[in-house]
Amino acid sequence: MSELGFTKSEMMIVAAARELGAAKVTVAVRDPARAGELLAAAERLAVAVALMPLAEAAGERPGLLISTVPAGAADFLAARWAA
């Protein structure tokens, strides 16, 4: 599972992923230095989180993607994955 962005919503998404059986999620964020709260919550939930800068998220297309970034902020990803 991959997600883009970071807000309180992401912590809820990590909790939901855990309930669905995910042991690891990848989170693409605009500023990895601001993800401390997310990482702490994930640790409490026993979910491993791999952080990556949003600009580097265009690798392999994820099986599930949940985006909470503002409209248009990840359009470059859609264009790359559509190719």
DSSP file (Angstrom, degrees, kcal/mol; ACC not computed):
  #  RESIDUE AA STRUCTURE BP1 BP2  ACC     N-H-->O    O-->H-N    N-H-->O    O-->H-N    TCO  KAPPA ALPHA  PHI   PSI    X-CA   Y-CA   Z-CA
    1    1 A M              0   0    0      0, 0.0    25,-2.6     0, 0.0     2,-0.4   0.000 360.0 360.0 360.0 138.5    0.0    0.0    0.0
    2    2 A S  E     -ab  26  65A   0     62,-2.4    64,-1.8    23,-0.2     2,-0.3  -0.941 360.0-172.7-126.0 150.4    1.2    3.5   -0.8
    3    3 A E  E     -ab  27  66A   0     23,-2.0    25,-3.5    -2,-0.4     2,-0.4  -0.991  13.3-142.6-141.5 153.2    0.0    6.8    0.2
    4    4 A L  E     +ab  28  67A   0     62,-1.9    64,-1.9    -2,-0.3    25,-0.2  -0.910  62.7  10.4-114.3 139.1    0.9   10.4   -0.8
    5    5 A G  S    S-     0   0    0     23,-2.8     2,-0.2    -2,-0.4    64,-0.1  -0.452  71.8-108.4  97.6-170.3    0.9   13.3    1.6
    6    6 A F        +     0   0    0     62,-0.2     2,-0.3    -2,-0.1    -1,-0.1  -0.731  49.1 123.6-168.1 118.9    0.7   13.5    5.3
    7    7 A T  S >> S-     0   0    0     -2,-0.2     4,-1.0    28,-0.0     3,-0.8  -0.839  78.1 -74.3-150.7-173.2   -2.1   14.7    7.7
    8    8 A K  H 3> S+     0   0    0     -2,-0.3     4,-1.6     1,-0.2     3,-0.3   0.823 128.5  67.2 -59.5 -29.2   -4.0   13.2   10.5
    9    9 A S  H 3> S+     0   0    0      1,-0.2     4,-2.3     2,-0.2    -1,-0.2   0.878  93.2  57.5 -58.4 -38.1   -5.8   11.3    7.8
   10   10 A E  H <> S+     0   0    0     -3,-0.8     4,-2.6     1,-0.2    -1,-0.2   0.879 102.8  53.1 -63.1 -37.1   -2.7    9.4    7.0
   11   11 A M  H  X S+     0   0    0     -4,-1.0     4,-2.0    -3,-0.3    -1,-0.2   0.896 110.0  48.3 -64.2 -37.4   -2.5    8.1   10.6
   12   12 A M  H  X S+     0   0    0     -4,-1.6     4,-2.4     2,-0.2    -2,-0.2   0.872 110.2  52.2 -67.7 -36.0   -6.0    6.8   10.2
   13   13 A I  H  X S+     0   0    0     -4,-2.3     4,-2.7     2,-0.2    -2,-0.2   0.906 108.1  50.8 -66.6 -41.2   -5.1    5.2    6.9
   14   14 A V  H  X S+     0   0    0     -4,-2.6     4,-2.1     2,-0.2    -2,-0.2   0.913 110.8  49.4 -61.6 -42.0   -2.1    3.4    8.6
   15   15 A A  H  X S+     0   0    0     -4,-2.0     4,-2.1     1,-0.2    -2,-0.2   0.908 112.0  47.9 -63.2 -41.6   -4.5    2.2   11.3
   16   16 A A  H  X S+     0   0    0     -4,-2.4     4,-1.6     2,-0.2    -2,-0.2   0.896 108.9  54.0 -66.2 -39.2   -7.0    0.9    8.7
   17   17 A A  H  <>S+     0   0    0     -4,-2.7     5,-2.9     1,-0.2     4,-0.2   0.905 107.8  50.9 -60.7 -40.9   -4.1   -0.7    6.8
   18   18 A R  H ><5S+     0   0    0     -4,-2.1     3,-1.8     1,-0.2    -1,-0.2   0.928 107.3  52.4 -61.5 -44.8   -3.2   -2.6    9.9
   19   19 A E  H 3<5S+     0   0    0     -4,-2.1    -1,-0.2     1,-0.3    -2,-0.2   0.816 108.0  52.7 -61.8 -29.1   -6.7   -3.7   10.4
   20   20 A L  T 3<5S-     0   0    0     -4,-1.6    -1,-0.3    -5,-0.1    -2,-0.2   0.430 127.8 -99.5 -86.6   0.4   -6.7   -5.1    6.9
   21   21 A G  T < 5S+     0   0    0     -3,-1.8     2,-0.3     1,-0.3    -3,-0.2   0.483  70.2 149.3 100.0   3.3   -3.5   -7.0    7.6
   22   22 A A      < -     0   0    0     -5,-2.9    -1,-0.3    -6,-0.2     3,-0.1  -0.546  23.5-176.5 -72.2 131.2   -0.8   -4.7    6.2
   23   23 A A  S    S+     0   0    0     -2,-0.3    25,-2.8     1,-0.2     2,-0.3   0.582  72.0  30.2 -98.3 -14.6    2.5   -5.0    8.0
   24   24 A K  E     - c   0  48A   0     23,-0.2     2,-0.3    -7,-0.1    -1,-0.2  -0.999  60.6-175.5-147.0 139.9    4.2   -2.3    5.9
   25   25 A V  E     - c   0  49A   0     23,-2.5    25,-2.5    -2,-0.3     2,-0.5  -0.972  19.2-138.2-131.2 150.2    3.1    0.8    4.1
   26   26 A T  E     -ac   2  50A   0    -25,-2.6   -23,-2.0    -2,-0.3     2,-0.5  -0.933  18.4-164.3-107.1 129.7    5.0    3.2    1.9
   27   27 A V  E     -ac   3  51A   0     23,-2.9    25,-2.1    -2,-0.5     2,-0.6  -0.961   7.2-158.1-120.3 120.1    4.3    6.9    2.4
   28   28 A A  E     -ac   4  52A   0    -25,-3.5   -23,-2.8    -2,-0.5     2,-0.3  -0.868  23.7-179.1 -95.9 119.9    5.4    9.5   -0.2
   29   29 A V  E     - c   0  53A   0     23,-2.5    25,-2.5    -2,-0.6    26,-0.3  -0.864  38.8-134.3-123.9 152.3    5.6   12.9    1.5
   30   30 A R  S    S+     0   0    0     -2,-0.3    25,-0.1     1,-0.3    -1,-0.1   0.852 105.6  21.1 -70.1 -33.8    6.5   16.4    0.4
   31   31 A D    >   -     0   0    0      1,-0.1     3,-2.3    21,-0.1    -1,-0.3  -0.804  64.5-170.3-138.6  94.6    8.7   16.8    3.5
   32   32 A P  G >  S+     0   0    0      0, 0.0     3,-1.7     0, 0.0    -1,-0.1   0.770  85.0  69.0 -56.7 -26.3    9.9   13.6    5.2
   33   33 A A  G 3  S+     0   0    0      1,-0.3     3,-0.4     2,-0.1    -2,-0.0   0.710  95.8  55.2 -65.9 -18.4   11.2   15.7    8.1
   34   34 A R  G <  S+     0   0    0     -3,-2.3     3,-0.4     1,-0.2    -1,-0.3   0.317  84.6  86.1 -95.6   8.9    7.6   16.5    9.1
   35   35 A A    <>  +     0   0    0     -3,-1.7     4,-2.6     1,-0.2     5,-0.2   0.280  51.2 108.1 -94.9  11.7    6.6   12.8    9.3
   36   36 A G  H  > S+     0   0    0     -3,-0.4     4,-2.3     1,-0.2    -1,-0.2   0.882  79.0  49.7 -57.3 -42.0    7.6   12.2   12.9
   37   37 A E  H  > S+     0   0    0     -3,-0.4     4,-2.2     2,-0.2    -1,-0.2   0.897 111.8  48.9 -65.0 -40.4    4.1   12.0   14.3
   38   38 A L  H  > S+     0   0    0     -4,-0.2     4,-2.7     2,-0.2    -2,-0.2   0.929 111.4  49.4 -63.3 -45.9    3.1    9.6   11.6
   39   39 A L  H  X S+     0   0    0     -4,-2.6     4,-2.2     1,-0.2    -2,-0.2   0.888 110.6  50.4 -62.6 -39.5    6.1    7.4   12.3
   40   40 A A  H  X S+     0   0    0     -4,-2.3     4,-2.1    -5,-0.2    -1,-0.2   0.912 111.9  47.4 -65.0 -42.3    5.4    7.4   16.0
   41   41 A A  H  X S+     0   0    0     -4,-2.2     4,-1.6     2,-0.2    -2,-0.2   0.914 111.5  50.5 -64.7 -42.5    1.7    6.4   15.4
   42   42 A A  H  <>S+     0   0    0     -4,-2.7     5,-2.7     1,-0.2     4,-0.5   0.889 108.5  52.7 -63.2 -39.0    2.8    3.6   13.0
   43   43 A E  H ><5S+     0   0    0     -4,-2.2     3,-1.2     1,-0.2    -1,-0.2   0.922 107.8  50.8 -62.7 -43.1    5.3    2.3   15.6
   44   44 A R  H 3<5S+     0   0    0     -4,-2.1    -1,-0.2     1,-0.3    -2,-0.2   0.830 113.1  46.8 -62.0 -30.8    2.5    2.2   18.2
   45   45 A L  T 3<5S-     0   0    0     -4,-1.6    -1,-0.3     2,-0.2    -2,-0.2   0.448 113.0-120.6 -89.8  -0.9    0.3    0.3   15.7
   46   46 A A  T < 5 +     0   0    0     -3,-1.2     2,-0.5    -4,-0.5    -3,-0.2   0.878  67.1 137.7  61.1  40.7    3.2   -2.1   14.8
   47   47 A V      < -     0   0    0     -5,-2.7     2,-0.3    -6,-0.1    -1,-0.2  -0.977  51.4-133.3-116.2 125.0    3.1   -1.1   11.2
   48   48 A A  E     -c   24   0A   0    -25,-2.8   -23,-2.5    -2,-0.5     2,-0.5  -0.572  21.2-158.2 -75.7 137.6    6.4   -0.5    9.4
   49   49 A V  E     -c   25   0A   0     -2,-0.3     2,-0.6   -25,-0.2   -23,-0.2  -0.976   9.4-161.6-121.8 127.5    6.5    2.7    7.3
   50   50 A A  E     -c   26   0A   0    -25,-2.5   -23,-2.9    -2,-0.5     2,-0.3  -0.941  17.3-155.1-103.5 118.6    8.9    3.4    4.5
   51   51 A L  E     +c   27   0A   0     -2,-0.6   -23,-0.2   -25,-0.2   -25,-0.0  -0.697  17.6 170.4 -93.4 145.9    9.1    7.1    3.8
   52   52 A M  E     -c   28   0A   0    -25,-2.1   -23,-2.5    -2,-0.3     2,-0.1  -0.986  39.8 -99.1-148.2 148.7   10.0    8.5    0.4
   53   53 A P  E >   -c   29   0A   0      0, 0.0     3,-1.9     0, 0.0     4,-0.2  -0.418  33.2-123.4 -64.2 141.5   10.0   12.0   -1.0
   54   54 A L  G >  S+     0   0    0    -25,-2.5     3,-1.8     1,-0.3   -24,-0.1   0.860 110.6  62.2 -53.6 -38.5    6.9   12.7   -3.2
   55   55 A A  G 3  S+     0   0    0      1,-0.3     3,-0.3   -26,-0.3    -1,-0.3   0.714 105.2  47.5 -63.3 -20.1    9.2   13.6   -6.1
   56   56 A E  G X  S+     0   0    0     -3,-1.9     3,-0.5     1,-0.2    -1,-0.3   0.296  83.6  96.2-101.7   8.3   10.6   10.0   -6.1
   57   57 A A  T <   +     0   0    0     -3,-1.8    -1,-0.2     1,-0.2    -2,-0.1   0.402  54.3  93.5 -81.6   4.1    7.3    8.2   -5.9
   58   58 A A  T 3   +     0   0    0     -3,-0.3    -1,-0.2    -4,-0.1     3,-0.1   0.221  59.7 104.7 -86.2  17.3    7.1    7.6   -9.6
   59   59 A G  S <  S-     0   0    0     -3,-0.5    -2,-0.1     1,-0.2     2,-0.0   0.540  84.4  -7.2 -67.2-136.1    8.7    4.1   -9.5
   60   60 A E  S    S-     0   0    0      1,-0.1    -1,-0.2    21,-0.0    21,-0.1  -0.342  83.8-104.7 -62.7 137.9    6.6    1.0   -9.8
   61   61 A R        -     0   0    0     -3,-0.1    -1,-0.1     1,-0.1    -3,-0.1  -0.468  41.2-122.7 -65.0 128.0    2.8    1.6   -9.8
   62   62 A P        -     0   0    0      0, 0.0     3,-0.2     0, 0.0    -1,-0.1  -0.310   5.7-128.4 -73.1 156.5    1.4    0.6   -6.4
   63   63 A G  S    S+     0   0    0      1,-0.3     2,-0.4    -2,-0.0    -2,-0.0   0.837  99.7  18.1 -69.8 -33.0   -1.3   -2.0   -6.0
   64   64 A L  S    S-     0   0    0      2,-0.0   -62,-2.4   -61,-0.0     2,-0.4  -0.993  71.8-172.9-140.3 131.2   -3.3    0.5   -3.8
   65   65 A L  E     -b    2   0A   0     -2,-0.4     2,-0.5   -64,-0.2   -62,-0.2  -0.991   5.2-173.9-128.7 128.1   -2.7    4.3   -3.7
   66   66 A I  E     -b    3   0A   0    -64,-1.8   -62,-1.9    -2,-0.4     2,-0.5  -0.985  13.2-164.0-119.8 120.2   -4.4    6.6   -1.3
   67   67 A S  E     +b    4   0A   0     -2,-0.5   -62,-0.1   -64,-0.2    -2,-0.0  -0.892  25.7 165.4-112.2 132.7   -3.7   10.3   -1.9
   68   68 A T        +     0   0    0    -64,-1.9   -62,-0.2    -2,-0.5   -63,-0.1   0.154  44.3 116.7-124.1  15.7   -4.3   13.2    0.5
   69   69 A V  S    S-     0   0    0      1,-0.1     3,-0.1   -65,-0.1     5,-0.1  -0.450  77.9 -83.6 -79.1 158.9   -2.3   15.8   -1.3
   70   70 A P    >   -     0   0    0      0, 0.0     3,-2.3     0, 0.0     4,-0.4  -0.201  63.1 -75.9 -59.4 153.5   -3.9   18.9   -2.7
   71   71 A A  T 3  S+     0   0    0      1,-0.3    -3,-0.0     2,-0.1     0, 0.0  -0.236 119.9  14.3 -51.5 131.7   -5.5   18.6   -6.2
   72   72 A G  T >  S+     0   0    0     -3,-0.1     3,-1.2     1,-0.0     4,-0.3   0.171  93.2 108.7  89.5 -17.1   -2.9   18.6   -8.9
   73   73 A A  T <  S+     0   0    0     -3,-2.3     3,-0.2     1,-0.3    -2,-0.1   0.746  89.1  32.4 -67.1 -23.1    0.0   18.0   -6.6
   74   74 A A  T >> S+     0   0    0     -4,-0.4     4,-1.4     1,-0.1     3,-1.2   0.138  80.4 114.4-118.9  19.3    0.5   14.5   -7.8
   75   75 A D  H <> S+     0   0    0     -3,-1.2     4,-2.1     1,-0.3     5,-0.2   0.840  72.1  63.6 -59.5 -32.3   -0.5   14.8  -11.4
   76   76 A F  H 3> S+     0   0    0     -4,-0.3     4,-1.6     1,-0.2    -1,-0.3   0.829 101.4  52.1 -62.3 -30.1    3.0   14.1  -12.6
   77   77 A L  H <> S+     0   0    0     -3,-1.2     4,-2.8     2,-0.2     5,-0.3   0.925 106.9  50.9 -70.4 -45.1    2.6   10.6  -11.0
   78   78 A A  H  X S+     0   0    0     -4,-1.4     4,-1.8     1,-0.2    -2,-0.2   0.902 109.9  51.1 -58.8 -41.3   -0.6    9.9  -12.9
   79   79 A A  H  X S+     0   0    0     -4,-2.1     4,-0.7     2,-0.2    -1,-0.2   0.899 112.5  45.7 -64.0 -40.7    1.0   10.9  -16.1
   80   80 A R  H  < S+     0   0    0     -4,-1.6     3,-0.5     1,-0.2    -2,-0.2   0.905 114.8  46.5 -69.5 -41.3    4.0    8.6  -15.5
   81   81 A W  H  < S+     0   0    0     -4,-2.8    -1,-0.2     1,-0.2    -2,-0.2   0.766 106.9  58.3 -74.4 -24.2    1.9    5.6  -14.5
   82   82 A A  H  <        0   0    0     -4,-1.8    -1,-0.2    -5,-0.3    -2,-0.2   0.732 360.0 360.0 -74.9 -21.3   -0.5    6.0  -17.4
   83   83 A A     <        0   0    0     -4,-0.7    -1,-0.2    -3,-0.5    -2,-0.1   0.489 360.0 360.0 -71.4 360.0    2.4    5.6  -19.9
